[in-house]
Amino acid sequence: MTAIAITDDLFFNQAGLDRDQTEALVTGALKGADDGELFLEYCQSESLSWDDGRLKSAGFDTLQGFGLRAIAGEATGFAHATELSAAAIRRAAQTVRAVHAGHGGTFAEPPVGTNQRLYSDANPLASLAFADKVRLLQEIDAYARAKDTRVSQVSASLAGEWQAVRIVRGDGRHVADIRPLVRLNVSVVCSQDDKMESGSYGYGGRQDFAAFVAPDRWHFAVEEALRQALIKLEAIAAPAGEMPVVLGNGWPGILLHEAVGHGLEGDFNRKKTSAFAGLMGRQVASKGVTVIDNGTMPDRRGSLTVDDEGTPTESTTLIEDGVLVGLMQDRQNARLMGMRPTGNGRRQSYAHHPMPRMTNTYMTAGDIAPEEMIASVDRGLYAVNFGGGQVDITNGKFVFSASEAYMIENGRLGAPVKGATLIGNGPDALTKVTMVGNDMGLDPGIGTCGKDGQGVPVGVGQPHLRIDGLTVGGTAT
């Protein structure tokens, strides 16, 4: 079935909405507005959590509702409800009309159409029986404990959702999308003498569970989580000071996402609150640095066939050879800035309004081998994985904790260290990239991005990078 056919059944057959009446209500609500839409959503989600040798929790939820938005200039009127009925939409229309009363705008052109399908429309929740999901978590627990006697605790979780959306515009155009999403996570705690350390690994994407529960995949997840925990047991305190830092490929792209990516979203630049505001066409990074946001990668966690305004996603070059050449845009900010939307209008659910958000954001590969990069450092830090971090969008200042890191001494990897934090400024750090690796990798499908209280799934990535002059915070005395 097509996404249109599936959502026809969900919203106009099962929920009982009348298509013609719904279109008329939306048209009336948005008459005189610059833009807007009715966003219909139906979502099934399931999660299972295993901890301390038993099934700790299991949940299943069904969410449905609508959000109606009207835009007039910089102003937005928005109303939402869980009730899918003509009466509820009519009440919402009365609310949002207030934002464009007397405005007299010309309704914006609709998004271009697309025939692309980046993922299956099958419901992943039905692809594996509940008993098999529980058995999988039990097997993960047993496998981890059998790998090493120092394993003292194992946690594992499995989550999936099936989201169906229908976007109805004021000109009667309809856009639909069916979005599967699954994720598996493993965490291992190891104890030795009087020390305890943990490691974790997860993976996911827009596929069904069957594609993610093959033994070789979850075996690797367990072994990677165990490896991290055992390395931390041997780690020494990280030193502090300014030094060259080599970043690993893949998930360390979260630093790029947070410290640079948010600053390249359209709303921050339109309001001139981004550290990159007004720098279009100027050199903002070292030569060789190219950054792309690409929502069109099949089956990736951050990908979307269309965004939450109905615009097809695309591959948007943000920085090319160090020069700022593009921004990520939703429809409202693109119009106000005289630019075009790039398919980056995203929302957490029907109860949230869309805004410019990243999809899969990564730095492209260079031509330096990672081994050559490490060999070039006399004394520095090799940061392989990151935990949490914070960034100030207005000035780009960031603080990130390294969950796995090693000292580099005389061009060789030294002891693992713990307690290392990277402190710097995103725009400034881009100008200090001196080597770009030839091994661009993407994260395994675990990213969730927060902005203005909304969380959406994203992807990150990068090759190995050498950045000179970063400040490393540590605890060594």
C-alpha positions in Angstrom: 0.0 0.0 0.0 1.1 3.6 -0.6 1.5 6.1 2.3 -1.6 7.9 1.0 -3.6 4.7 1.0 -2.5 3.8 4.5 -3.2 7.2 6.0 -6.6 7.4 4.1 -7.5 4.3 6.0 -6.2 5.5 9.4 -7.6 9.0 9.3 -10.6 9.0 7.0 -11.9 5.5 7.4 -11.0 4.4 10.9 -10.9 7.8 12.7 -14.1 8.9 10.8 -12.8 12.2 9.4 -14.5 13.3 6.1 -11.8 14.2 3.6 -13.8 16.9 1.8 -14.9 18.5 5.1 -11.4 18.4 6.5 -10.0 20.1 3.4 -12.7 22.8 3.7 -11.9 23.4 7.3 -8.2 23.8 6.7 -8.7 26.1 3.7 -11.0 28.3 5.8 -8.6 28.4 8.7 -5.6 29.4 6.5 -7.4 31.9 4.2 -5.3 35.1 4.4 -2.3 33.3 6.0 1.1 33.1 4.4 1.5 29.3 5.0 0.4 26.5 7.3 -0.9 23.0 7.4 -3.0 20.4 9.2 -0.6 17.7 10.6 -2.4 14.4 11.3 -0.4 11.7 13.2 -0.9 8.1 14.3 1.9 6.4 16.1 2.4 3.0 17.8 5.4 2.5 20.0 6.8 -0.4 22.1 9.7 -0.6 24.5 11.2 -3.4 26.6 13.9 -3.1 29.2 15.9 -5.8 30.8 18.0 -5.2 34.0 19.4 -7.2 36.8 18.6 -10.5 35.2 14.9 -9.9 34.6 12.4 -8.0 32.4 12.2 -4.7 34.2 9.5 -3.0 32.1 7.5 -3.4 28.9 5.2 -0.9 27.4 3.0 -0.4 24.4 1.4 2.9 23.5 -0.8 4.4 20.7 -0.8 8.1 20.1 -2.9 10.0 17.7 -3.9 13.6 17.1 -3.6 16.7 15.0 -1.8 20.0 15.0 -3.1 23.0 13.0 -0.8 25.8 12.2 -1.2 29.2 10.5 1.7 31.5 9.7 1.6 35.3 9.1 5.0 36.9 8.7 7.1 36.0 11.7 4.0 35.0 13.8 2.6 31.5 14.2 -0.8 30.4 15.4 -0.8 26.8 16.5 -3.4 24.5 18.1 -3.5 20.7 18.7 -5.7 18.0 20.1 -5.9 14.3 20.5 -9.5 14.2 19.2 -9.7 13.5 15.5 -13.1 15.1 14.6 -14.4 17.9 12.5 -15.6 19.7 15.7 -12.0 19.6 17.2 -10.5 20.9 13.9 -13.1 23.7 13.8 -12.2 24.8 17.3 -8.5 24.8 16.4 -9.3 26.8 13.3 -10.9 29.5 15.4 -7.7 29.7 17.4 -5.2 29.9 14.6 -7.2 32.4 12.5 -6.4 35.0 15.1 -2.8 35.1 14.1 -3.5 36.3 10.6 -6.7 38.4 11.2 -6.4 41.3 8.8 -3.1 40.1 7.4 -4.2 39.3 3.9 -1.2 37.1 2.9 -0.8 35.1 -0.3 -0.6 31.4 0.5 2.8 30.0 -0.2 3.4 27.6 -3.1 3.2 23.9 -2.0 6.3 21.7 -1.6 7.5 19.9 -4.7 6.3 16.3 -5.0 8.5 13.3 -4.7 8.3 9.6 -5.5 11.3 8.7 -3.3 10.8 6.1 -0.6 13.7 5.9 1.9 12.4 3.1 4.1 9.7 0.4 4.3 6.2 1.2 5.4 6.0 -2.1 7.3 5.2 -1.9 11.0 8.4 -3.1 12.8 6.4 -3.9 16.0 4.7 -6.8 14.2 8.0 -8.2 12.8 9.0 -10.0 16.0 6.8 -11.7 18.5 6.8 -10.3 22.1 8.1 -13.6 23.5 11.0 -13.5 21.0 11.8 -9.9 22.0 12.0 -11.0 25.7 14.1 -14.0 24.7 16.5 -11.8 22.8 17.1 -9.6 25.9 17.6 -12.6 28.0 20.2 -14.0 25.6 22.0 -10.7 25.5 22.2 -10.8 29.3 23.5 -14.4 29.3 26.0 -13.8 26.5 27.5 -10.8 28.3 27.9 -12.5 31.6 29.5 -15.5 30.0 32.1 -13.3 28.2 33.9 -12.2 31.4 33.7 -13.0 35.1 34.1 -9.3 35.9 30.6 -8.5 34.5 28.4 -7.5 37.4 25.4 -6.0 35.7 23.8 -6.1 32.3 21.1 -3.8 31.0 19.5 -4.1 27.6 16.6 -2.4 25.9 14.6 -2.7 22.7 12.4 0.1 21.3 10.4 0.5 18.2 7.7 2.7 16.7 5.5 3.0 13.6 4.5 6.6 12.8 2.0 7.5 10.1 1.6 11.2 9.1 -0.7 13.1 6.8 -0.2 16.7 5.9 -3.1 18.7 4.5 -2.4 22.2 3.2 -4.7 25.1 2.7 -4.7 24.6 -1.1 -6.0 21.1 -0.7 -2.7 19.3 -1.3 -2.0 16.2 0.7 1.4 14.6 1.6 1.8 11.4 3.5 4.7 9.4 5.1 5.0 6.1 7.0 8.0 6.0 9.3 9.4 2.9 11.1 12.1 3.3 13.7 13.8 0.7 15.9 16.7 0.8 18.4 18.6 -1.7 20.6 20.9 -0.7 23.4 23.3 -2.7 25.7 25.0 -1.5 28.8 27.5 -3.5 30.8 29.0 -2.8 34.3 32.3 -4.5 35.2 33.8 -4.7 38.7 37.4 -5.3 39.6 38.8 -4.9 43.1 37.2 -1.8 44.4 36.4 -0.2 41.0 33.3 -0.3 38.8 33.0 0.9 35.3 30.4 0.8 32.6 30.3 0.6 28.8 27.4 0.9 26.4 26.6 0.4 22.7 23.5 0.8 20.7 22.3 0.7 17.1 19.1 1.4 15.2 17.5 2.8 12.1 14.3 2.9 10.0 13.8 -0.8 9.5 12.0 -3.7 11.2 13.3 -5.6 14.1 14.2 -8.6 12.0 17.0 -6.6 10.4 18.5 -5.7 13.8 18.3 -8.9 15.9 20.7 -11.1 14.0 23.2 -12.7 16.4 26.2 -11.2 14.8 24.8 -7.7 15.4 23.9 -8.0 19.0 27.0 -10.0 19.8 29.0 -7.1 18.5 27.0 -4.7 20.6 27.6 -6.7 23.8 31.3 -7.1 23.0 31.7 -3.4 22.3 30.0 -2.4 25.6 32.2 -4.9 27.5 35.3 -3.6 25.8 34.6 -0.1 26.8 33.9 -1.1 30.5 37.1 -3.1 30.7 39.2 -0.3 29.2 37.9 2.1 31.8 38.9 -0.2 34.6 42.5 0.3 33.5 42.2 4.0 32.7 44.2 6.7 34.5 43.2 10.3 35.2 43.3 12.5 32.2 45.7 15.5 32.1 44.5 19.0 31.7 45.8 21.7 29.3 45.8 22.9 25.7 46.9 20.2 23.3 46.2 18.6 19.9 43.2 16.3 19.9 42.5 13.5 17.5 38.8 12.7 17.3 37.6 9.2 16.2 35.2 8.7 13.3 31.5 8.1 13.5 29.8 9.0 16.8 32.3 11.7 17.7 30.5 13.7 15.0 28.1 14.5 17.8 30.5 17.3 18.7 30.1 18.7 15.1 26.4 18.3 15.4 26.1 20.3 18.7 28.9 22.8 18.3 28.4 23.6 14.6 25.2 22.1 13.3 22.7 24.0 15.4 24.4 27.2 14.5 23.6 26.5 10.8 19.9 26.1 11.3 17.8 28.8 9.6 15.9 30.3 12.6 19.1 31.1 14.6 20.6 32.8 11.6 17.5 34.8 10.7 17.3 36.0 14.3 21.1 36.6 14.2 21.6 34.6 17.4 24.0 32.1 15.7 27.7 32.5 15.8 27.6 32.0 12.0 25.0 34.8 11.3 26.1 37.0 8.5 29.0 34.8 7.4 27.5 33.3 4.3 30.2 33.0 1.6 33.1 33.5 4.0 35.8 31.1 5.2 34.5 29.7 8.5 36.6 26.5 8.7 39.9 25.1 7.6 40.3 24.2 3.9 39.3 20.6 3.4 36.4 20.8 5.8 33.1 20.0 4.1 29.9 19.6 6.2 26.6 18.1 4.8 23.2 17.6 6.2 21.6 14.7 4.2 18.1 13.5 5.0 18.0 11.1 2.0 20.1 8.2 3.2 18.0 5.0 3.0 17.0 3.4 6.3 19.1 5.9 8.4 17.7 7.0 11.8 17.8 10.7 10.9 16.4 10.3 7.4 12.9 11.3 6.2 11.2 10.9 2.9 9.5 14.2 3.5 9.9 16.5 6.5 7.0 17.5 8.8 5.8 20.2 6.4 5.7 17.9 3.4 9.0 19.1 1.8 11.2 16.3 0.4 14.5 16.0 2.2 17.7 16.6 0.4 21.5 16.6 0.7 22.4 20.2 1.7 26.0 21.3 1.7 26.5 23.6 4.6 30.3 24.2 4.6 32.3 23.5 1.4 36.1 23.4 1.6 35.8 25.6 4.7 33.4 28.2 3.2 29.9 28.7 4.5 27.6 28.0 1.6 24.2 26.8 3.0 21.8 26.7 5.9 19.1 24.2 7.0 15.7 25.7 6.4 12.0 25.1 7.1 9.4 26.9 5.1 8.8 29.9 7.3 12.4 30.8 7.9 13.4 30.2 4.3 10.6 32.6 3.1 11.6 35.3 5.6 15.3 35.0 4.5 14.6 34.9 0.8 15.9 31.4 0.6 14.3 28.0 -0.3 13.3 25.3 2.2 15.7 22.4 2.4 13.4 19.7 3.9 14.5 20.4 7.5 11.2 21.4 9.0 10.8 18.9 11.8 8.6 18.4 14.9 8.5 15.9 17.7 4.8 15.1 17.3 1.5 16.6 16.3 1.5 18.5 19.5 4.6 20.5 18.5 5.2 23.1 15.7 7.9 22.5 13.2 11.3 24.3 13.2 14.6 23.9 11.3 16.3 20.7 12.6 19.2 18.5 11.4 18.7 15.1 9.8 22.0 13.2 9.2 24.8 15.7 9.6 28.4 14.8 8.9 31.8 15.9 7.7 33.1 14.3 4.5 36.3 12.4 4.2 39.8 13.8 3.5 42.9 11.9 2.5 44.8 11.3 5.7 45.1 7.8 7.3 44.1 7.7 11.0 47.5 6.1 11.8 49.3 9.0 10.1 47.3 11.4 12.1 48.1 9.8 15.5 51.8 9.5 14.5 51.9 13.3 13.9 51.1 14.2 17.5 53.9 14.4 20.0 51.6 14.8 23.0 47.9 14.9 22.9 44.6 13.2 23.3 42.8 10.6 21.2 39.0 10.8 21.9 37.2 7.8 20.5 33.7 8.2 22.0 31.7 10.9 23.6 29.2 11.0 26.4 27.2 14.2 27.2 27.9 17.7 26.2 26.6 21.3 26.2 26.9 24.1 23.7 25.8 27.8 23.6 24.4 28.5 20.2 25.0 32.2 20.4 28.8 31.9 20.7 29.5 28.3 19.9 31.2 27.5 23.2 31.0 23.8 24.0 32.0 21.3 26.7 32.0 17.6 25.9 33.0 14.6 28.0 35.0 11.8 26.4 33.7 8.4 27.4 36.7 6.7 25.8 40.0 8.4 25.3 43.7 7.7 25.2 46.9 9.7 25.6 49.1 10.1 22.6 52.8 10.2 23.4 55.5 10.5 20.7 53.1 9.5 18.0 51.9 6.4 19.7 48.7 5.5 21.6 49.4 5.5 25.3 47.2 4.7 28.4 43.5 5.0 28.4 42.3 8.0 30.4 39.1 8.9 32.1 37.6 12.2 33.2 38.6 14.0 30.0 36.5 16.9 28.8 36.9 18.9 25.6 36.4 22.6 26.0 36.3 25.0 23.1 34.4 27.1 20.6 32.7 25.5 17.6 33.5 28.1 14.9 37.0 28.5 16.3 37.6 24.7 16.5 36.7 24.4 12.7 39.5 26.7 11.9 41.9 24.5 13.9 41.3 21.3 11.9 44.7 20.5 10.5 44.0 16.9 9.3 40.9 15.2 7.9 40.9 11.4 7.8 40.0 9.2 4.9 37.6 7.1 6.9 34.3 9.0 7.2 31.9 6.9 9.3 28.3 7.4 10.5 27.0 6.7 14.0 25.3 3.3 14.5 21.8 4.9 14.7 21.3 6.1 18.2 21.1 9.9 18.1 18.3 12.0 19.5 18.6 15.8 19.2 16.9 18.2 21.6 15.9 21.8 20.7 13.3 24.0 22.4 12.0 21.1 24.3 11.5 18.9 21.3 13.4 15.7 20.6 13.8 14.1 17.1 15.9 11.2 15.8 19.1 12.3 14.0 22.3 10.9 12.6 25.9 12.2 12.9 29.2 11.3 11.4 32.7 12.3 10.5 36.2 10.9 9.6 39.1 11.0 12.1 40.1 14.6 12.7 43.1 16.3 14.2 42.2 19.6 15.9 45.1 21.7 17.3 44.9 23.8 20.4 41.8 22.4 22.1 41.5 22.8 25.8 41.3 19.4 27.6 39.9 19.4 31.1 41.2 16.6 33.3 41.7 15.5 36.9 45.3 14.4 36.9 47.5 16.2 39.4 
